Each structure stands twice: as structure tokens, then as C-alpha cells.
Amino acid sequence: MSLEAEIKAGSLERGKVRYFPVVPGRIEFALELRKLLLASPPKVVAVELPGFLAKAYTRALARLPELSVILYHDEALIEKDGDERAVYVPIEPCDPFIEALRTAEDICAHVIFLEPDTAERPHLPDTYPDTYATRRVGLDRYIEAYRVYPQMRTDEVTAHASAMAWKLQGADPDASVVAVVALNMLDPLLDAMETPQPPPARGKKFEPELLHPHPDCLAEITIEFPYLLERYEFFRLGMGSLPYDDKVLDRPRVQFDLMSEAAAKYTLSTGEKLAHWQRRMIARYTRNLAQISGDLVAGVYDLAVAARSVVDDNFGWEVWQMANRYLAQPEVSDLDTVRLSASEIWINTKKLRIRRRLPRPKQRLKPTGLKPRKREKFPGEWAKQTTGEAICSYPPEDVVIEEYGRFVKQKAKAILSEERVRIEPFTTSILDGIDIRETIRNWHRHKIFVRQADRLAGEVGSVVIIFDEDREDRYTYLTTWLGEHQNESDMAFYSTHPFDNIVGPGIGRAEYGGLLMTLPPRRLYDVWSDPDYDFAEAKPERLLMAGLDYSVERFVVYVAAKPPRSIFRSIAAHLNRKILYVPIGQLSPTKIKKLRVVHVLDSYARRAEAKEYIW
């Protein structure tokens, strides 16, 4: 195919020159570029980097896998702003330009720095589609889709492309060349290469410095998070020996591994485990955050936000620290070590405040006037005093669980009522009031929207709360006990065995797996031995069937990580009942953590002294 035909076809191969457009800093392009250079080694590799930084790049490449930052002072910025202004250039292994320099050294190719020495690169918007799309549609279709809507062409862009074209036109005409340029400069450079270009003006001399970034600040200053950089470095070592599988660099898979390792650290430091519903909610939350940003996959900032919001600040901290992990970066180096912030490198940065909660020794100190907590005189003393002839609850915990049951009933009714709200444009009546949110959302239509709330007919009877579905059969203690007065519900629950963890004479501590509460009291038969519920396949289903059976009101609240099977909707309809499902993720994790602790006493007499052992 002739050169003219290649140009008309939109090909990126023009004679001896093959153009490889990239999105700066993105691993997908760095990986594909290395594959290309290793498969078809060219004689010359041209990169869109300034020539006055060539020596600094050489020193930084020699330090890899240790990361470096190039610092230089732009005199134009000093004259304009009146005070000293520094420019920081992080050197990342996943940057396609850095990968081009490293691979060119491996294949012994000559390197040309295309950018002029003026350091006045035009400011172009870096609004690229999410580069993860190349995993699904391929690199060629990604580039083709971007070129359909080209960036705005200015005089600065044309001059910059002309300077790069002059350098590229000076390359060996008989040598094969791979030109690595930013995607937003591809078309201006192609246009400039069609005609001979004059040499650019000589730039000023710069004195760049090489700095060593502290490992604690890497996640703030790099485009790809350090956890991914580290994985890429290990993967890169094996690319010379085929075959290799680049699925280990797939972003969702890398993020899943990151979250799993962070969860293990979180369990080790706090003793708490992530529930299945929390993992699902984090995945859904990060997906929504990515959609808001116009991306396919969430970034590390979104991961930390979701971890903090769904679980707590401690888990958010562990996720951020795991994302910041880069084992090859020491704290001390022969270069000057600096701690840089994101605002010193990038514009339009976002801040995330994480309040890590750790046990503090000073809070453990007690005044001398307080009596110490009672302890066993010898191991097994309290176990010998436990008869196990009867069981009863601890009244202060009964009050707390009953109050929470009422709160769950109100929340379920509020959710259902909100679902039954009808919003429409204002015509003749404001109905139940103006819907401010919908009115503002449609402000451009110059219309007022009103809302009409359909009242919920009926009350809530039974409440079923499932903290853990018990897939591993961890909760082996199955109990049903009756309310002691008219304001106390009958309860059936499954938990860990309380007397495996004795905290006082005849006092055991357990952890709820799930529970059922129903009013009025004194009606509940033993749920766990009732043959009417043998249809249930799991403990949560048995509690739900009992809740439907014993509820005197039309609605039954079911709080769990996932909704019940569809057959239970049919069962509820036959009993003239309706299940109100509330995702457990909508409730406070801190409150749920406190509610899951239950104490079981072996007699009513223990209640008088239980407060001395329960904390």
C-alpha cells in the first residue's frame, strides 16, 4: 500500500514510521507497547518527552524498580507568578513513555526525545475514556473511537506538533521507527508530518534534579496505584519467557486481590471479619462511583471511600495502605527523600479524611477508687458454678434489642412508604407537598413537581434479623425463649454457644447469627423442633417461616444481606402476609456490632450480680 493510500485509510503506519498513541500513565498501553516492541524490535524509538530531561530519565531508569521524581524549576512560571514554582515529574513503571525507554534499552534501539526543550507543552484536557475498555474492545477500536472526536486545535498545539515532527523527520530514513505519542497529540503530529517543518526555537537551559519519594506518599503522586505498579514489575520480569498470562494485570482482579489482602490485615488488627453483604455493597458502591466519574472501573480513591463508608475507618485505612504498598521503595536512599502531596503534582485533587481508631493505653488507665473487674481465682472456677439447669436473658440487653426492633419496624415502614410515593408535575393541587429534589432536578423545564404519598395500610408484626446466614455452621446454639411481660417479645435465635465463653459464674457470652422477635408474648412454640418448618433449607428460612406464622399483623420485616427466595413471597401471600425486605447494609454497622453480643444466664438469681461481670 502506498503512503497516500495509508493516509487515506487512517493507518498508523506511515512508511517506516509506526505511530503508537498512548494514554499517559496507564498500564494497558504500557503492556501493549512492550508486547509490540519485543515482538517487532525497531531500530529507533521516538518518545514524546522533553530532551532537556534525557539525562534525568536515564538516571531514573537506572534506579528502577525504585521510583524517582524529577524536579526542575520553570522560569516562565516564576516570572508569571512572582514566586518560585517547581515542576515534579514522577517516574512510574506503568507509564507507556517510561516503558518505551526501558524496552528500547533492552532491544538496543536508538531513542529520540521528540518534545522541544522549551518546556512549554500546550495544556490539553486529559479526558480520555477509561483505558480498561481496551481489555474488551481492543486497542485499535479504542484509538479509533477517540479520534472520531478530536481535541480542539490551537496555535500552541500546532507549534508543538511542528517541533516534534521536525525531530521525527530528522530520524534515519532507512530505519524502522516506533513513535510513542500521547493520544491527544496524534492527529496534530500526523498532519505536521505531511510537510517539512522548520527547526523550533532554542529553549532555555534547565537543571533538573532527581529525588527519592518517600514510600508513604506514593499513592498520592502516581497515576496507577503502587500495588498495581508492584504487580506490573513482577509480571514484566517474566515477559521475556513466553508464554505468559496478562490476566494477572486485569484491573478488577487486581482490585479484588487488594481488597482481600486488606480484609486479612483488617481482621488481624481488629479481630473483625467482613461479611458477604459488605463485600457486595462495596462492589456496588464502587461501581456507582465509577459511573459518576464516567469510568468503567473504580480508582483507588473510590475503593478507599467505599471501604470507609460500608465498613469503617479502620478498613478504609487498610485499603489505602495496601494500595500504597510498593516493597521496592525504601525509606532512605542516596538521593534526597521527599514527602510529596497530590496537590504538589496534580490539579483538581480530592481529599479523604480517615480517622483510624486504635486502642489507646491512656484510656485503659483507671482511677484507684474503682473496683477492678472480677476474675477467676483459678481456671475453671466459674464453669464449676454453672449449673445449666435453666436459662434467662440479661434485662438491660432485652431493653436494647426491643428498642432496636421498634426502630427496624419504623424504618421498614418508611422504606415501603417512600416506594409508594408518586411524583407528578403540579397542575391544580399541591397534593402532599412540593417535591424539592425533583423540582430542582427538572429546573430547566420550568415546572414544579409535587408528591402524593399513599398511606401504608397495616402494621408491622414480626421482625427477623439475619446477621450471618451461617453457611459454615458456626452458630450451633438454637434457642427459643418467651417474653416475661407484655412489652417484651418472644424470641427465637441461633448463636454461638454461650457457655463456651463464660465471663462469670453462670454467665455466658455469645454472638447472634440471626433472631426472630414477635409480639404479643407467651405464644411462641420451639421454632427449632417444630415440624411445620422442616421445609426450610437454612436457619434464616426457618426463622422467616415462623415469623410469617406467628405475626398478628400483615407485614413481616426481614433484615438480611440478601432477600429471601421467591417461594416465601408465595407463602406469605397464602397467609395474607407481606415480607418487607430491608438490606442489612442500610443499618449502622457500629450498632449491629453491639447488638450481636448476647449474654445468657443460667438462673434468675444471676441477674443481681451479672452487672459485675458483664461489660
Secondary structure as GFF3:
##gff-version 3
##sequence-region A 1 615
A	DSSP	alpha_helix	3	8	.	.	.	ID=ss1
A	DSSP	beta_strand	13	14	.	.	.	ID=ss2
A	DSSP	beta_strand	17	22	.	.	.	ID=ss3
A	DSSP	alpha_helix	27	39	.	.	.	ID=ss4
A	DSSP	beta_strand	44	50	.	.	.	ID=ss5
A	DSSP	three_ten_helix	51	53	.	.	.	ID=ss6
A	DSSP	alpha_helix	54	63	.	.	.	ID=ss7
A	DSSP	beta_strand	68	73	.	.	.	ID=ss8
A	DSSP	alpha_helix	75	81	.	.	.	ID=ss9
A	DSSP	beta_strand	86	91	.	.	.	ID=ss10
A	DSSP	alpha_helix	96	106	.	.	.	ID=ss11
A	DSSP	beta_strand	110	115	.	.	.	ID=ss12
A	DSSP	three_ten_helix	131	133	.	.	.	ID=ss13
A	DSSP	alpha_helix	134	137	.	.	.	ID=ss14
A	DSSP	alpha_helix	139	148	.	.	.	ID=ss15
A	DSSP	alpha_helix	155	169	.	.	.	ID=ss16
A	DSSP	beta_strand	177	182	.	.	.	ID=ss17
A	DSSP	three_ten_helix	183	185	.	.	.	ID=ss18
A	DSSP	alpha_helix	186	192	.	.	.	ID=ss19
A	DSSP	beta_strand	209	213	.	.	.	ID=ss20
A	DSSP	three_ten_helix	215	217	.	.	.	ID=ss21
A	DSSP	alpha_helix	218	221	.	.	.	ID=ss22
A	DSSP	alpha_helix	226	237	.	.	.	ID=ss23
A	DSSP	three_ten_helix	246	249	.	.	.	ID=ss24
A	DSSP	alpha_helix	251	270	.	.	.	ID=ss25
A	DSSP	alpha_helix	276	293	.	.	.	ID=ss26
A	DSSP	alpha_helix	300	310	.	.	.	ID=ss27
A	DSSP	alpha_helix	313	323	.	.	.	ID=ss28
A	DSSP	beta_strand	337	338	.	.	.	ID=ss29
A	DSSP	alpha_helix	342	345	.	.	.	ID=ss30
A	DSSP	alpha_helix	361	364	.	.	.	ID=ss31
A	DSSP	alpha_helix	381	384	.	.	.	ID=ss32
A	DSSP	beta_strand	392	393	.	.	.	ID=ss33
A	DSSP	alpha_helix	395	419	.	.	.	ID=ss34
A	DSSP	beta_strand	421	425	.	.	.	ID=ss35
A	DSSP	alpha_helix	436	441	.	.	.	ID=ss36
A	DSSP	three_ten_helix	443	445	.	.	.	ID=ss37
A	DSSP	beta_strand	449	453	.	.	.	ID=ss38
A	DSSP	beta_strand	460	466	.	.	.	ID=ss39
A	DSSP	beta_strand	477	481	.	.	.	ID=ss40
A	DSSP	beta_strand	490	495	.	.	.	ID=ss41
A	DSSP	three_ten_helix	498	500	.	.	.	ID=ss42
A	DSSP	beta_strand	502	504	.	.	.	ID=ss43
A	DSSP	beta_strand	507	518	.	.	.	ID=ss44
A	DSSP	three_ten_helix	527	529	.	.	.	ID=ss45
A	DSSP	three_ten_helix	531	533	.	.	.	ID=ss46
A	DSSP	alpha_helix	539	550	.	.	.	ID=ss47
A	DSSP	beta_strand	555	560	.	.	.	ID=ss48
A	DSSP	alpha_helix	566	574	.	.	.	ID=ss49
A	DSSP	beta_strand	578	583	.	.	.	ID=ss50
A	DSSP	three_ten_helix	584	586	.	.	.	ID=ss51
A	DSSP	alpha_helix	589	595	.	.	.	ID=ss52
A	DSSP	beta_strand	597	601	.	.	.	ID=ss53
A	DSSP	three_ten_helix	604	608	.	.	.	ID=ss54
A	DSSP	three_ten_helix	610	612	.	.	.	ID=ss55
###
